[in-house]
Amino acid sequence: MRYYTFNEFLKKKYGGKVWKIPVDAGFTCPNRDGTKGFGGCTYCNVSSFSKISTNEIKKQILDKMIKLERRKISKFIVYFQSYSNTHAPINIIKKKLESALIDSRIVALYVGTRPDCIDEEKLEYLKNINKKIDIVIEYGLQTIHNSTLQKINRASTFEEFDNALKLTRKYEIPVCAHIILGLPGENENMMYETVKYLAKEKIDFIKFHHLHIIKNTKMYIEYQKGEINLLTENQYIKILAHSLSFLPKNTVIARVVGDAPDDLLVAPKWPTSKSDFLKKLDNYMKINNLFQGKFKQC
């Protein structure tokens, strides 16, 4: 491969197949509950990435494990995905995260949250858990451009991400950054600036998403009015391929393209096949002699 895939990382670290189990722990978001705002980001409909469940965290995990038994998978990562999973008092965070530590089959916890929902007390706790089990914090950055963050009602700034990253590094906890390519008003250079910042910071993991238009979001209304222009698949592949080339060789590429349920997705309708998309990306990188780490950031 011309970039360091998540599967390659897992095989190297754990010696075999590892399955990531997303769970809904019942957290909320400071941009929804009034702490910082209401309504959430303009692109966000939480059901597009996680079905809200009232099941206990342990039951969610065990149900998934049972389904995977026939595939002989014996190692799992529990991914606290929905909303902001550090947006609560520390005692609640402890109770929910530790409820996922069912047995030795759980090799890691990945905690999705916002950079404005972390502090030293929470990081000290996560560092202590990290002595027993692998921890990765996944922060939603989306873009380094505050003008865009304001436009999408992010209710968070680039500076908050930068501060959270530096603070998390102080506690020696790996970080995965999420970014979205194709946000309203952003050109290629702006997207590359976001990637170059993460490259310079030697980010541990990165997830690339292409902008989706999802039903029941403010962005859907804007899209219907013709106010949102989306990237084509070829445009996205070009930007993604060059973005990968800016990143250090040891940054784990945890995702290269997003997805959403068909019943919620409005646009774009690509990729129709994840495997076909990966072939197109690989072909573009080969033709243009691109590979991860080609353009080192100072």
C-alpha positions in Angstrom: 0.0 0.0 0.0 1.0 3.6 -0.6 -0.1 4.6 2.8 -0.2 3.1 6.3 -3.6 1.6 6.8 -5.4 0.9 10.0 -5.5 -2.8 9.2 -1.8 -2.9 8.8 -1.4 -1.1 12.2 -3.7 -3.5 13.9 -1.9 -6.6 12.6 1.5 -5.2 13.6 0.3 -4.2 17.1 -2.0 -7.1 18.0 -0.7 -9.9 15.7 -4.0 -10.6 14.0 -7.5 -9.6 13.2 -9.1 -7.0 15.5 -12.7 -5.8 15.2 -13.8 -2.3 16.2 -17.2 -2.3 18.0 -19.0 1.1 18.0 -21.1 1.7 21.1 -23.6 4.4 22.2 -22.9 5.3 25.8 -25.7 7.8 26.1 -23.5 10.9 26.2 -24.6 14.2 24.7 -22.8 17.2 23.1 -22.0 20.7 24.4 -23.2 22.0 21.0 -26.6 20.4 21.6 -27.4 20.6 25.3 -26.8 24.4 25.6 -23.4 24.2 27.2 -22.0 26.0 24.1 -24.9 25.9 21.7 -28.0 24.2 20.4 -28.7 22.2 17.2 -25.2 20.8 16.7 -23.0 21.2 13.6 -25.0 21.9 10.4 -24.0 18.6 8.9 -24.7 16.4 11.9 -27.4 13.9 12.3 -26.1 11.4 14.9 -28.2 8.6 13.5 -26.0 8.7 10.4 -23.2 7.1 12.3 -24.8 5.4 15.2 -28.2 4.0 16.0 -29.3 5.3 19.4 -29.7 2.5 21.8 -30.9 2.2 25.3 -29.0 -1.1 25.8 -26.3 -1.2 28.4 -22.8 -0.7 27.0 -21.9 -4.3 28.0 -24.9 -5.7 26.2 -24.1 -3.8 23.0 -20.5 -5.2 23.1 -21.5 -8.8 23.8 -24.3 -8.8 21.2 -21.7 -7.8 18.6 -19.1 -10.3 19.8 -21.7 -13.1 19.5 -22.3 -12.2 15.9 -18.6 -12.2 15.1 -17.9 -15.6 16.8 -18.2 -17.5 13.5 -15.5 -15.3 12.0 -13.1 -16.4 14.7 -12.3 -12.9 15.8 -11.0 -12.9 19.3 -9.7 -9.3 19.8 -11.8 -6.2 19.9 -11.6 -2.4 20.2 -14.5 -0.7 21.8 -15.2 2.6 20.1 -17.2 5.1 22.1 -18.6 6.9 19.0 -21.8 8.7 19.5 -21.6 12.4 20.5 -18.9 13.6 22.9 -17.8 10.8 25.2 -15.9 13.0 27.7 -18.7 15.5 28.1 -19.7 14.6 31.6 -18.4 14.6 35.2 -15.4 12.3 35.7 -17.3 9.8 37.8 -19.8 9.2 34.9 -17.0 8.9 32.4 -15.3 6.3 34.6 -18.4 4.2 35.1 -19.2 4.1 31.4 -15.7 3.5 30.0 -14.9 0.8 32.6 -18.2 -1.0 31.8 -16.6 -1.8 28.4 -13.8 -3.8 30.0 -15.6 -7.1 29.8 -12.6 -9.4 29.5 -9.2 -9.8 27.9 -10.7 -9.9 24.4 -11.0 -6.1 24.7 -7.6 -4.8 23.7 -8.3 -1.1 23.4 -10.8 1.7 24.0 -11.1 4.5 21.4 -12.9 7.5 22.8 -14.6 9.9 20.4 -15.0 13.4 21.7 -14.6 17.1 21.1 -11.4 19.0 22.0 -13.5 21.4 24.2 -14.6 18.4 26.4 -11.2 17.5 27.8 -9.2 18.6 30.8 -6.3 17.4 33.0 -8.5 15.5 35.4 -10.0 13.4 32.6 -6.6 12.9 30.9 -5.1 11.8 34.1 -7.8 9.2 34.5 -7.3 8.0 30.8 -3.6 7.8 31.3 -4.1 5.5 34.3 -6.4 3.2 32.2 -3.8 3.4 29.4 -1.4 1.5 31.7 -3.8 -1.5 31.6 -5.3 -1.2 28.1 -4.6 0.8 25.0 -6.4 4.2 24.8 -6.9 6.4 21.8 -8.7 9.7 21.9 -10.5 10.7 18.7 -11.0 14.5 18.4 -13.1 16.1 15.7 -11.1 18.9 14.1 -12.8 19.0 10.7 -10.7 22.0 9.6 -8.2 24.4 11.0 -10.1 27.4 9.5 -12.2 29.2 12.1 -14.3 30.9 9.4 -15.4 27.5 8.2 -16.0 26.2 11.8 -18.2 29.2 12.4 -20.1 28.6 9.2 -20.9 25.0 10.1 -21.9 26.0 13.7 -19.1 24.0 15.2 -19.1 26.1 18.4 -15.5 25.2 18.8 -12.2 26.7 17.4 -9.0 25.5 15.9 -7.2 26.9 19.0 -9.2 24.6 21.2 -8.2 21.6 19.1 -4.5 22.7 19.2 -4.6 23.2 23.0 -6.3 19.8 23.5 -3.8 18.0 21.3 -0.8 19.5 23.2 -2.4 18.7 26.5 -3.2 15.1 25.5 0.4 14.6 24.3 1.5 15.7 27.7 -0.3 12.6 29.1 1.2 10.4 26.3 -2.2 9.4 25.0 -2.4 8.8 21.2 -4.7 11.1 19.2 -6.8 10.4 16.1 -8.0 13.6 14.3 -11.1 13.7 12.2 -11.2 16.0 9.2 -13.8 16.7 6.5 -12.7 17.5 2.9 -15.1 19.6 0.9 -16.6 21.8 3.6 -18.6 24.8 2.4 -16.3 27.6 1.1 -13.1 25.7 1.3 -10.7 25.4 -1.6 -8.0 22.8 -2.1 -5.3 25.0 -0.5 -7.4 25.4 2.6 -7.9 21.6 2.9 -4.2 21.0 2.4 -3.4 23.6 5.2 -5.5 21.5 7.6 -3.6 18.3 6.6 -0.2 20.0 6.7 -0.9 21.3 10.3 -1.6 17.7 11.4 1.5 16.5 9.5 3.6 19.0 11.3 2.2 17.9 14.6 2.9 14.3 13.7 -0.6 13.2 14.4 -0.9 9.6 15.5 -4.0 8.6 13.6 -6.2 10.5 11.0 -9.6 9.9 9.6 -10.6 11.5 6.3 -14.3 12.1 5.6 -15.9 13.5 2.5 -18.7 15.9 3.1 -22.1 14.2 3.2 -25.5 15.8 3.0 -27.7 14.0 5.5 -31.5 14.3 5.9 -32.8 16.3 8.9 -29.8 18.6 9.1 -29.4 22.3 8.5 -26.9 21.6 5.8 -29.6 19.6 3.9 -31.7 22.7 3.8 -28.7 24.7 2.5 -28.1 22.1 -0.1 -31.7 22.2 -1.3 -31.3 25.9 -1.8 -28.2 25.4 -3.9 -25.9 26.9 -1.4 -23.6 23.8 -1.0 -21.3 22.5 -3.8 -20.0 19.0 -3.2 -16.8 17.4 -4.5 -17.0 14.8 -7.2 -15.4 11.5 -6.5 -12.4 12.3 -8.8 -11.9 15.7 -7.1 -11.9 14.0 -3.7 -9.5 11.3 -4.8 -7.1 14.0 -6.1 -7.2 16.0 -2.8 -7.0 12.9 -0.7 -4.0 11.4 -2.5 -2.0 14.6 -2.2 -3.1 14.9 1.5 -1.8 11.5 2.2 1.5 12.5 0.7 2.0 15.3 3.2 1.6 13.0 6.2 4.5 11.3 8.0 5.0 7.6 7.2 4.1 6.5 10.7 0.7 8.3 10.9 -2.0 5.6 10.8 -4.6 6.3 8.2 -7.7 5.2 10.1 -10.1 6.1 7.3 -9.9 7.4 3.8 -13.6 7.9 2.9 -16.8 8.2 4.9 -20.1 6.4 4.6 -23.7 6.9 5.7 -26.9 4.8 5.7 -28.8 4.8 2.4 -32.0 5.9 4.1 -30.4 9.1 5.4 -27.8 9.9 2.7 -28.9 12.6 0.2 -25.6 13.3 -1.6 -23.1 12.4 -2.9 -24.0 8.9 -4.0 -20.4 7.9 -4.3 -18.6 5.7 -3.5 -20.9 3.0 -4.7 -18.2 0.4 -3.7 -15.5 0.9 -1.1 -13.2 -1.6 -2.8 -13.6 0.2 -6.2 -12.9 3.5 -4.5 -9.7 2.1 -2.9 -8.6 0.9 -6.4 -9.2 4.3 -7.9 -7.2 6.0 -5.1 -4.3 3.5 -5.5 -4.3 3.9 -9.2 -4.3 7.7 -9.0 -1.4 7.6 -6.5 0.6 5.2 -8.7 0.1 7.3 -11.9 1.2 10.5 -10.0 3.9 8.8 -8.0 2.3 9.8 -4.7 2.9 8.0 -1.4 2.6 8.8 2.3 5.5 10.8 3.5 6.6 12.0 0.1 6.3 15.7 1.1 7.8 16.0 4.5 6.5 18.9 6.6 9.0 20.8 8.6 
